[in-house]
Amino acid sequence: MNETTPVYDVVGVGFGPANLALAIAIEEYNERAAPDEKLTAVFLEKQPAFGWHRGMLIPDATMQVSFLKDLATMRNPVSRFGFVPYLHDRGRLVDFINHKVLFPTREEFHDYLQWAADGVDHMVNYGLEVTAIRSSTQVGPVVEVDVAAIGEAGAVTYRARNLVLGTGLVPRLPEGVSSSERLWHSSEFLHRLATLPSADPRRFVVAGAGQSAAEIADHLHRTYENAEVVAVHTRYGYSPADDSPYANRIFDPEAVGLYHGADPEVRRQLMDYHRNTNYGVVDMDLIEELYRRSYQEKVRGERRLRIMGASRLTSVEEGADEVRVTVRNLATGESEALTADAVVYATGYTEPDPARLLGGLDAACARDEDGRLRVRRDYRVETGPELEAGVYLMGGTEHSHGITANLLSMAAVRAGEICDSLAAGRRSDRRAPVAARG
């Protein structure tokens, strides 16, 4: 790179809803900022176009958050990037109001996200996978970083004063299990189902007890009238999500600040208390519908929706035409062998480790006693004096900011807080003497 290479105020890695919300916040900040205070930003996304959990866009599946918790409204109620302006632009505002719902379908919300992404597409470069992040200089503190990426046209490098890492969650499969033609993670469900080798499947096994597992079991049961759907999980049955008004305060913007400022033991207690608002739980309406169907099958003497509670898959062997599984009842110790056309693991996700991308820069990032990154309230990683460039996290901050770290609930507000931090840093840099920068 040479003296004419542009230096961006921020390079965002990944362009899911979190960084999309940040792009919107920057766009709206720049519209009111003085010319010399505008932020320059570019986001790099490895997908060829915008997409959000496409493998789980099951027809009629609804969101678990209100449409008002979109990418902008909680930060700026008059934003043109809100869900209501989207409805107006699509000509469905009156229809949606008449529908009397707080929770749109996931399919509609994805269309909203796509619509919003189109509004800031001048900030995004798709089809680029970030391969490395390194210092732009060999001596002195790291004031700027180089972000290396590769795409169809070859390798390219972007220089930045700040990074925002928003690579999303990583699908989690049981140890020893790899995604294949008949073994799927829930994130790829619809894609794999579309290429299922069996024209007339006889049985599916779904492992997991959360919302995705229940939605998948429901969809398979409704779609394949001749197939048995076996739901396997270690509980007796699906547990309802606590979406009561007071419990939902854990998702309020104020709760993030309280959580961040609390002692580690208090954080652990809060997470334990409110885990059932999001993890391993299912909407009550869906639980009741699945139970209703299961009961009606008993009335008719059928057994097509089978819930194997207090059980676990102990062995899975993929063959040419089927998958052979063993299910062990944890209470009795008895095991049952089954064959299936496919096994779906709705086993959740893990937070990515930023160290993979940060490379040598990771050594400058402060970590707590459990080895987790220390993150400031504004989502900036605490670093030593050798790293002056900012590193912000979109996700991977549940330990420091609470349960909303990877959820849409705080996307708009979090984006505004990061944008404010970036803007404040920009103004500070302009005021600082050149000598002070090393």
C-alpha positions in Angstrom: 0.0 0.0 0.0 1.2 3.5 -0.7 0.5 7.1 0.3 -2.6 7.3 -1.9 -4.2 4.4 -0.3 -7.5 5.5 1.5 -7.7 5.0 5.2 -11.2 4.3 6.5 -12.4 5.4 9.8 -13.9 1.9 10.2 -13.7 -1.4 8.4 -16.5 -3.8 9.4 -15.9 -7.5 9.0 -19.2 -9.3 8.2 -22.5 -7.7 7.2 -25.2 -9.4 9.1 -28.0 -7.5 10.9 -25.6 -6.1 13.6 -23.1 -4.5 11.2 -26.0 -3.5 8.9 -27.5 -1.6 11.8 -24.1 0.1 12.3 -23.9 1.1 8.6 -27.4 2.7 9.0 -26.3 4.5 12.1 -23.2 5.8 10.3 -25.3 6.8 7.3 -27.6 8.9 9.5 -24.7 10.4 11.5 -23.0 11.5 8.3 -26.1 13.2 7.0 -26.1 15.6 10.0 -22.3 15.8 10.7 -20.0 18.6 9.5 -18.0 17.7 6.4 -14.8 17.3 8.3 -16.4 15.0 10.9 -18.1 12.5 8.6 -17.1 8.9 9.1 -15.7 6.8 6.3 -16.7 3.2 6.4 -16.6 0.0 4.4 -18.0 -3.4 5.3 -16.7 -6.7 3.9 -19.0 -9.7 3.6 -18.1 -13.1 2.3 -21.6 -13.9 1.0 -22.3 -12.8 -2.6 -25.3 -10.9 -1.4 -27.1 -10.0 1.8 -28.6 -13.0 3.6 -29.7 -13.8 7.2 -30.3 -17.3 8.4 -31.8 -18.3 5.0 -31.7 -21.9 6.0 -34.3 -21.2 8.7 -36.7 -19.0 6.7 -39.4 -21.6 7.3 -42.8 -20.4 6.0 -45.0 -18.9 8.7 -42.3 -19.0 11.3 -42.4 -15.7 13.2 -39.9 -13.5 14.9 -39.5 -13.6 18.7 -39.0 -9.8 18.9 -41.3 -7.0 18.2 -41.1 -5.3 14.8 -40.3 -2.1 16.7 -36.9 -3.7 17.6 -35.7 -3.3 14.1 -32.4 -1.9 12.9 -33.1 1.7 13.8 -36.3 2.6 15.7 -35.0 2.1 19.2 -32.1 4.4 18.4 -34.0 6.9 16.1 -37.8 6.6 16.1 -38.0 8.8 12.9 -35.4 6.8 11.0 -36.2 6.1 7.4 -34.7 2.7 7.9 -37.3 1.5 10.4 -39.7 -1.3 9.8 -42.7 1.0 9.5 -41.0 3.0 6.6 -40.2 -0.4 5.0 -43.9 -1.4 5.2 -44.9 2.0 3.7 -42.4 1.6 0.9 -43.7 -1.9 0.1 -47.3 -0.7 0.1 -48.3 -2.9 3.1 -48.5 -0.5 6.0 -52.3 -0.5 6.3 -52.4 -4.2 5.7 -49.9 -4.8 8.5 -51.8 -2.6 10.9 -55.0 -4.5 10.2 -53.1 -7.7 10.8 -52.8 -6.7 14.5 -49.5 -8.5 15.1 -46.3 -7.5 16.9 -44.2 -10.3 15.5 -43.8 -10.4 11.7 -42.9 -13.7 10.0 -39.2 -14.4 9.7 -39.6 -14.3 5.9 -41.0 -10.7 6.0 -38.3 -9.6 8.4 -35.7 -10.9 6.1 -37.2 -8.9 3.3 -37.0 -5.9 5.5 -33.3 -6.6 6.3 -32.6 -6.9 2.5 -34.5 -3.7 1.9 -32.4 -1.9 4.5 -29.2 -3.4 3.2 -30.0 -2.1 -0.3 -30.2 1.4 1.2 -26.6 1.4 2.4 -25.1 -0.9 -0.3 -22.6 1.8 -1.2 -20.8 0.9 2.0 -20.6 -2.8 1.4 -18.3 -5.0 -0.7 -19.8 -8.5 -1.0 -18.0 -11.7 -2.0 -14.9 -10.8 0.1 -13.7 -13.1 2.8 -11.4 -11.5 5.4 -8.3 -13.7 5.8 -6.1 -11.7 8.1 -5.8 -8.5 10.1 -2.3 -7.0 10.7 -0.5 -3.9 11.7 0.1 -1.3 8.9 3.5 -0.4 10.4 6.5 -2.3 11.6 7.5 0.3 14.3 5.7 2.2 17.0 2.2 1.8 18.2 -0.4 0.4 15.8 -2.5 3.4 14.8 -4.0 1.7 11.7 -4.5 -1.9 10.6 -4.6 -3.6 7.3 -7.5 -5.9 6.6 -6.7 -8.5 4.0 -9.5 -10.2 2.1 -9.9 -12.4 -1.0 -12.7 -12.7 -3.6 -13.2 -13.8 -7.1 -11.1 -10.9 -8.4 -8.2 -11.9 -6.1 -6.7 -10.4 -3.0 -7.4 -6.9 -1.7 -6.4 -5.0 1.4 -8.2 -2.2 3.3 -6.6 0.1 5.8 -8.6 1.2 8.9 -8.3 3.3 12.1 -11.0 1.1 13.6 -12.3 -2.5 13.2 -15.8 -3.7 13.9 -15.9 -7.5 14.0 -19.4 -8.8 13.2 -18.8 -12.3 11.8 -21.8 -13.8 13.5 -22.2 -17.0 15.5 -20.7 -20.4 14.6 -23.0 -23.4 14.2 -22.3 -26.0 16.9 -22.4 -29.7 16.2 -21.7 -32.5 18.7 -18.1 -33.7 18.9 -17.3 -36.0 16.1 -20.3 -34.9 13.9 -19.8 -33.1 10.6 -22.4 -31.7 8.3 -23.1 -34.0 5.4 -25.8 -35.0 3.0 -27.9 -36.6 5.8 -26.5 -34.9 8.9 -27.5 -31.3 9.1 -27.2 -28.3 11.4 -30.4 -26.3 11.8 -28.7 -23.3 10.1 -28.7 -25.2 6.8 -32.0 -26.9 7.2 -34.0 -25.7 4.2 -31.0 -25.8 1.9 -30.3 -29.5 2.8 -33.9 -30.4 2.8 -34.2 -29.2 -0.8 -31.5 -31.7 -1.9 -32.6 -34.6 0.3 -31.9 -37.8 -1.7 -35.0 -39.5 -0.5 -38.1 -38.7 -2.6 -40.5 -40.1 0.0 -38.7 -39.9 3.4 -39.9 -42.2 6.1 -38.4 -40.7 9.2 -36.5 -37.6 10.4 -34.7 -37.3 13.8 -34.5 -33.8 15.3 -32.0 -33.3 18.2 -32.5 -30.3 20.4 -35.2 -28.6 22.6 -35.1 -25.0 21.6 -37.2 -22.8 19.2 -35.3 -23.9 16.1 -35.8 -27.6 17.0 -39.5 -27.2 17.6 -39.9 -25.2 14.3 -38.1 -27.9 12.4 -40.1 -30.7 13.9 -43.3 -28.7 13.2 -42.3 -28.1 9.5 -41.3 -31.6 8.8 -44.5 -33.0 10.4 -46.7 -30.7 8.3 -44.8 -31.1 5.1 -44.2 -34.9 4.9 -47.5 -36.6 5.7 -46.0 -40.1 5.4 -42.9 -39.5 7.5 -42.4 -40.0 11.2 -40.7 -37.1 13.0 -38.7 -38.1 16.1 -37.8 -35.2 18.5 -34.9 -36.2 20.8 -33.9 -34.0 23.8 -32.8 -34.4 27.3 -35.8 -32.7 28.9 -39.2 -34.3 29.3 -40.6 -31.9 26.7 -40.2 -28.5 25.2 -40.0 -25.7 27.8 -41.8 -22.4 27.3 -39.9 -19.1 26.9 -40.4 -16.5 29.6 -41.6 -13.5 27.6 -43.4 -11.8 30.5 -43.1 -8.0 30.7 -40.8 -7.9 33.7 -38.5 -10.7 32.5 -38.2 -9.0 29.1 -36.6 -6.0 30.9 -33.4 -8.0 30.6 -33.5 -6.9 26.9 -33.9 -3.2 27.7 -31.0 -0.9 26.8 -30.7 0.2 30.4 -30.1 -3.5 31.4 -26.9 -3.6 29.4 -25.3 -0.8 31.3 -26.3 -2.4 34.6 -25.0 -5.8 33.6 -21.7 -4.3 32.3 -21.1 -2.5 35.6 -22.0 -5.4 37.8 -19.5 -7.7 39.6 -18.8 -11.0 37.8 -20.7 -13.1 40.3 -23.8 -10.8 39.9 -23.5 -11.2 36.1 -23.5 -15.0 36.4 -26.6 -14.9 38.6 -28.4 -12.6 36.2 -27.6 -14.9 33.3 -28.8 -17.9 35.2 -32.0 -16.2 36.3 -32.9 -15.1 32.8 -31.5 -17.8 30.6 -35.0 -19.1 30.0 -35.9 -15.9 28.1 -33.8 -17.1 25.2 -31.9 -20.3 25.5 -33.4 -23.8 24.9 -36.9 -22.5 25.1 -39.9 -22.4 22.8 -42.9 -20.1 22.2 -45.9 -21.5 24.1 -48.2 -21.3 21.1 -45.9 -23.7 19.2 -45.6 -26.1 22.2 -49.3 -26.3 22.5 -49.7 -26.9 18.7 -47.2 -29.7 18.7 -48.8 -31.3 21.8 -52.3 -31.0 20.2 -51.1 -32.9 17.1 -49.4 -35.5 19.1 -52.5 -36.1 21.2 -54.7 -36.3 18.1 -52.5 -38.9 16.7 -52.9 -41.0 19.8 -56.7 -40.6 19.5 -56.4 -41.9 15.9 -54.0 -44.7 16.9 -51.1 -43.0 14.9 -47.6 -42.2 16.0 -46.1 -39.8 13.5 -44.9 -37.1 15.8 -42.8 -38.8 18.5 -41.3 -36.9 21.4 -38.5 -38.8 23.0 -37.9 -36.8 26.2 -35.2 -37.4 28.8 -33.2 -39.0 26.0 -30.0 -38.5 24.0 -28.5 -39.6 20.8 -25.6 -41.9 21.7 -24.5 -43.1 18.3 -25.0 -41.8 14.7 -23.8 -43.7 11.7 -24.4 -42.4 8.2 -24.9 -45.0 5.4 -25.5 -44.7 1.7 -29.3 -44.6 1.9 -30.0 -43.9 5.6 -28.7 -42.8 9.0 -28.6 -45.4 11.8 -29.0 -43.8 15.3 -29.2 -45.1 18.8 -31.3 -43.2 21.3 -30.7 -43.8 25.0 -33.4 -43.0 27.6 -31.5 -41.3 30.4 -34.0 -42.3 33.1 -34.2 -46.0 32.3 -30.9 -46.6 30.6 -32.7 -48.4 27.8 -31.6 -47.8 24.2 -33.5 -47.9 20.9 -32.1 -48.3 17.4 -33.7 -46.2 14.6 -33.1 -45.6 11.0 -33.8 -42.2 9.5 -33.5 -40.4 6.2 -31.8 -37.4 7.9 -30.8 -36.2 11.3 -31.1 -32.5 12.1 -29.1 -31.0 14.9 -30.7 -27.9 16.4 -27.8 -27.7 18.8 -27.2 -24.0 18.8 -24.2 -21.8 18.1 -21.0 -20.7 19.7 -19.5 -17.2 19.8 -16.5 -16.8 17.5 -13.0 -16.2 18.9 -11.7 -12.9 17.5 -8.2 -14.1 18.0 -8.5 -16.1 14.8 -8.7 -13.0 12.7 -6.6 -10.6 14.9 -3.5 -12.8 14.6 -0.6 -11.1 16.3 -2.7 -8.1 17.3 -4.6 -10.4 19.8 -1.6 -10.2 22.1 -2.4 -6.5 22.7 -6.0 -7.2 23.7 -6.7 -7.5 27.5 -8.4 -10.6 28.8 -10.1 -11.4 32.1 -9.3 -14.3 34.5 -11.4 -16.6 32.3 -9.5 -15.7 29.1 -12.3 -13.7 27.7 -11.7 -10.3 26.1 -12.2 -7.3 28.3 -14.7 -5.1 26.5 -15.6 -1.5 27.4 -19.2 -0.3 27.7 -19.0 1.1 24.1 -18.1 -2.4 22.9 -14.4 -1.5 22.3 -11.9 -4.1 23.3 -9.5 -2.9 26.0 -6.0 -2.9 24.5 -2.5 -2.1 25.6 -0.7 1.1 24.5 0.9 -0.7 21.6 -2.5 -1.0 19.8 -4.2 2.4 19.4 -6.5 1.3 16.6 -9.9 0.5 17.9 -11.3 -3.0 17.9 -15.1 -3.2 18.4 -17.1 -6.4 18.8 -20.6 -7.1 17.4 -21.3 -10.2 19.4 -19.0 -12.2 21.5 -19.8 -9.9 24.4 -22.3 -11.9 26.4 -19.9 -12.2 29.3 -19.6 -8.4 29.5 -22.8 -7.0 28.1 -25.4 -9.6 28.9 -27.8 -11.8 27.0 -28.6 -9.3 24.3 -25.0 -9.5 22.9 -26.0 -11.7 19.9 -29.7 -10.8 19.6 -31.6 -8.3 17.5 -33.2 -6.7 20.5 -30.2 -4.3 21.0 -29.0 -4.0 17.4 -30.2 -0.5 16.8 -29.1 0.9 20.2 -25.7 -0.9 20.2 -25.0 0.4 16.7 -25.7 3.9 17.8 -23.4 3.5 20.8 -20.5 2.2 18.6 -21.2 5.0 16.0 -21.0 7.6 18.8 -17.7 6.1 20.0 -16.2 6.1 16.5 -17.3 9.7 16.0 -15.9 10.8 19.3 -12.6 9.1 18.4 -12.6 10.8 15.1 -13.1 14.3 16.6 -10.4 13.5 19.2 -7.9 12.5 16.5 -8.5 15.7 14.7 -7.8 17.7 17.8 -4.7 15.8 18.7 -1.3 17.2 17.7 0.6 15.1 15.2 3.5 14.6 17.7 1.0 13.0 20.1 0.3 10.2 17.6 3.8 9.0 17.7 
